[in-house]
Amino acid sequence: MNDLSRHGYLHKEDFLKDRLVFINQSIIDTIYRPEIALPHMHIHDFVELSVVISGEGYHRTLNDCSECFPGDVYVINAGAPHAYYIKENGPGLVVQNLIFDPPMLLEGELGSPDHPRYCCGLFREDPMIAHVVLSPGFREEALRIMDRMEKEQARKWLEWEVSVKAHLLDFLIMCSRRISYRAKDAYDKPIPKLRDRQIAMTVMRTVLERYNEPEMTLERIADEAFISKSHLSYIFQQVTGMRFSDYVSNVRLEQTYRLLSETKMTNEQICHACGFRDLPSFYRFFQTHAGMTPAAYRKQNKPKSNAENTEK
């Protein structure tokens, strides 16, 4: 069973074909469940800047999950898996998204993915994600800037491209100035090279596409990419902060959780669907990571019937 659709890989060509930036508003309706959050995350080959407009929820990346509130801004670099979620009994979550391709819109060092000043230095502390908190006044200004960019694209008046780029630069500078830095000169901090980030992204995509294959190993992926296994392991950990084996385990475990709680598949079917060689190894893996048997987890996470929901 391959569930790549839940791990959407988004291409800039689908959003930026006839425009410089893509702006839209998303209403988040996926409830956050920590054990199966990974299957709902997506990866893209562009930079996404998102402003939380209203509501409360969670923003999840590969290695972190944080509560988000109005005024939170997340800037997601290409190749970083992430997603938004709502709380089970909390208010909804509305997010305004701005998608752009830095090398196309920003000049010199600002548009160079390998330079510390890339996107006005937003990724100086973390090469994959920047988090900024805007006051109500600046949040309104951010939304006004996005509205101006959208209107410029729609009207296409004289020098509209220059105007869009200028508004984007203004937005990025606003966000960059509000990041707290741990070092006096954060520009001195090296960031993973673009090529390494692309390699790590390819590895993550491969795992998401082929986690159901028992023979899917780092050595095989390295051979297919013509890279040594040790070097690929080093690149993956440097970019993601995770060991390859831990990432594969997380993907398979979360898929197992999902299938146990959302389907009527047998343990043997789930075993093969998630890439385990046999039932004994599947049971050992699940018991070690979940602290219970598959049957116990399924019983504990059995969906409530309509009658039960009505009673409550």
HUPEVEN-V387521 format. One record per pair of residues at least 4 apart in sequence whose ideal C-beta (glycine too) atoms are under 7 Angstrom apart, sorted by the first residue. I is the first residue (numbers start at 1). GAP is how many residues later the second one is. Records with the same first field share a line. If there is no record, write none. Layout:
# HUPEVEN-V387521
I = GAP  GAP
This chain:
# HUPEVEN-V387521
1 = 211  272
2 = 207  210
3 = 36  252
4 = 204  205
6 = 33  34
7 = 32  34  35  201
8 = 34
9 = 33  34  196
10 = 4  32  34
11 = 34
12 = 4  33  34  89
13 = 4
15 = 7  84
16 = 6  83  85
19 = 134
20 = 85  133  141  144
21 = 77  78  79  128  143  147
22 = 77
23 = 74  75  123  126  127
24 = 73
25 = 69  71
26 = 69  71
27 = 65  67
28 = 29  56  57  58  64  65  67
29 = 57
30 = 10  55  56
31 = 54  55  57
32 = 5  26  53  54  55
33 = 4
35 = 219  222
36 = 218  221  222
37 = 4  23  48
38 = 212  213  216
39 = 215  216  219
40 = 43
41 = 19  40  41  42
42 = 39  41
43 = 36  38  158  161  162
44 = 4  34
45 = 33
46 = 32  53  54  55
47 = 28  29  30  31  53  55  72
48 = 28  49  51
49 = 24  26  49
50 = 23  24  45  46  47
51 = 22  44  45  88  91  92
52 = 16  17  18  19  20  41  43
53 = 17  41  42  43
54 = 16  40
55 = 36  37  38  39
56 = 11  13  31  34  35  37
57 = 11  27  28  29  30  36
58 = 7  8  9  10  27
59 = 7  9  15  23  25
60 = 5  22  23  25
61 = 19  20  21  67  68
62 = 19  178  180
63 = 178  179
68 = 4
70 = 69
71 = 62  63  64  65  68
72 = 59  61
73 = 59  61  102
74 = 55  57
75 = 47  54  55  100
76 = 4  6  53
77 = 46  50  51  52
79 = 118  119  121  122
80 = 48  49
81 = 123
84 = 9  11
86 = 4  6  7
96 = 47  50
98 = 48
100 = 5  68
101 = 4
102 = 4  9  11  16  17
103 = 8
105 = 6  60  63
106 = 4  5
107 = 4
109 = 6  8
110 = 7  8  9  10
112 = 6
113 = 5  81
114 = 79  80
116 = 5  8  71  73  75
117 = 4  70
118 = 5
119 = 4  53
120 = 52  53  56
121 = 55  65  66
122 = 8  50  53  54  57
123 = 4  7  68
124 = 62  63  65
125 = 54  56  57  61
126 = 4
127 = 64  65  70
130 = 49
132 = 43  46  47
133 = 45
134 = 4  5  8  44
135 = 4
136 = 4
137 = 4
138 = 4  36
139 = 4
140 = 4
141 = 4
142 = 4  29  32
143 = 4
144 = 4
145 = 4  22  25  26
146 = 4
147 = 4
148 = 4  19
149 = 4  15  18  19
150 = 4
151 = 4
152 = 8  11  12
153 = 7  11
155 = 5
156 = 4
159 = 4
160 = 4
161 = 4
162 = 4
163 = 4
164 = 4
165 = 4
166 = 4
167 = 4
168 = 4
169 = 4
170 = 4
171 = 4
172 = 4
173 = 4
181 = 5
183 = 6
192 = 4  5  46  47
194 = 4
195 = 4
196 = 4  39  42  43
197 = 4  42
198 = 4
199 = 4  36
200 = 4  35  36  39  40
201 = 4
202 = 4
203 = 4  18  33
204 = 4
205 = 4
206 = 4  15
207 = 4  40  41  44
208 = 43
210 = 6
211 = 5  37  40  41  44  63  64
212 = 61  62  63
213 = 62
214 = 61  62  63
215 = 5
216 = 4  59
218 = 4  11  14  15  26
219 = 4  10
220 = 4
221 = 4  11
222 = 5  6  7  10
225 = 7
227 = 4  5
228 = 4
229 = 4
230 = 4
231 = 4
232 = 4
233 = 4  11
234 = 4
235 = 4
236 = 4  8
237 = 4  5  6
240 = 7
242 = 4  5
244 = 4
245 = 4
246 = 4
247 = 4
248 = 4
249 = 4  40
250 = 4
251 = 4
252 = 4  22  23
253 = 4  36
254 = 4
255 = 4  19
256 = 4  14  18  30
257 = 4
258 = 4
259 = 4  6  11  14
260 = 10  34  37  38  41
261 = 37  40
265 = 4  5  8
267 = 4  12  27
268 = 4  11
269 = 4
270 = 4
271 = 5  8  11
276 = 5  6  9
277 = 4
278 = 4
279 = 4
280 = 4
281 = 4
282 = 4
283 = 4
284 = 4
285 = 4
286 = 4  8
287 = 6
290 = 7
292 = 4  5
294 = 4
295 = 4
296 = 4
297 = 4
298 = 4
304 = 4  5
306 = 4
307 = 4
308 = 4
